[in-house]
Amino acid sequence: MSWLSRATILGGAAASAYLGVSAAFALRLSRRSRRMPLHDDPSSVGLPYREVSFNSRRDFADPEHVLKGWLILPPGAETTPVDRDTRWLVIVHGDGSNRADPQAGAMGLAQAMWELGYGVLMFDLRGCGESSDGDFTGGWTERLDVLGALDYLVWLGADRSRIGVLGFSLGGVAAALACANPGVAGAVVTDSAYSDFWSTIKQRSGMMPWVAELVRPGMDLMLQMLMGYRLGEVSPEQRVSEFDTPMFVIHGEMDGYVPVVHANRLARALGISQSDIDGGDCDGLWITPEAGHAQAFRTDPSGYVRRVSDFFDRHLMD
């Protein structure tokens, strides 16, 4: 056998191994159990609600997903279609959780916003809670679930300009990516969201920089083939610098899961000055002292509700 034949065989084997490892990594990242059973509902905090289901928004390569949720009509409302003047809050949970998101305190937040006159929609992302199965894509296809929730409220009669979206962690990423579409919602709040998916993967895997540069092309290829997206597409930091939807970034100062640097990067992309970022509490950014991952509401409930409601009141009113 000639040296050229040996080199060709070795090169082919190396390429096959590289792609095999990339495929295994992509599948391990995307196809894992994320369901947490529901052990709560809005009645536990005295809220009237109805069980609802709706479809995610369709995308070219993405099948339709049936999503389950709770619709909490605003105080005094009993029927649909809803009043177009009603302000709405869509709450989007984090990865491995469900619409109740007990870690983040989503139920308590829903109660507080309802008492301020908001209608609330809480729902399970694909592959979570009681919604239909779906792969984890870091927020890329999950954004279609957020768009489906917004479409559902509009179908009920809501005005998009009066709908606010608040997402925790992965839900914040999905909310930011969804609201990059012009005119889909009136305002968005991200809580503990990462600024870039690939940066998060590198951080959590502990890869050396040269290893990361080596594996990324294979990861991109396999994710594109198997899941229909590339890592660079899942970058709220890049997307929010290009859209006009008002956005407020919340992050826990002590977050060890998604470090606070991600909030700073999002804030810079929004055009917030470095002095305001350093202060940690301004119109578009709140770094919550002593709060961990998605713990800002539990750490300072009154401060959280005040800031969030002030933000939405400014942007969801005429």
Number of C-alpha atoms within 10 A of each C-alpha: 5 7 8 9 10 11 11 12 12 12 12 12 12 12 13 12 12 16 18 14 16 21 20 14 16 21 18 11 15 17 13 13 13 18 19 17 12 15 8 13 16 20 10 11 13 9 18 16 18 12 12 14 17 18 19 26 22 15 10 6 10 14 11 16 21 19 24 23 23 20 20 24 23 23 14 7 13 12 9 11 13 19 14 15 14 19 25 31 23 24 29 33 29 26 20 17 23 28 26 28 24 15 15 22 16 24 21 18 19 25 19 18 19 20 13 14 15 23 23 26 25 26 29 28 38 25 25 28 24 21 21 16 17 21 18 25 23 25 26 23 27 27 26 25 30 30 22 22 28 27 20 19 21 17 13 15 16 22 22 20 20 22 26 30 28 24 25 28 24 29 28 30 31 33 33 31 27 27 27 22 15 11 13 20 26 24 28 27 25 28 28 32 31 29 28 21 23 19 15 17 15 15 14 11 9 11 13 11 9 8 11 17 11 12 16 16 15 20 23 20 19 23 22 14 12 13 20 16 18 19 21 13 16 23 22 28 24 19 20 23 15 13 17 15 20 20 27 23 26 29 32 25 22 17 19 10 15 22 20 23 14 21 28 22 19 28 26 17 18 23 12 17 13 12 9 16 19 11 12 20 15 17 14 21 25 24 24 23 14 13 18 21 22 27 23 26 22 17 17 14 15 12 13 18 17 12 19 20 17 12 20 24 15 11 19 22 12 8
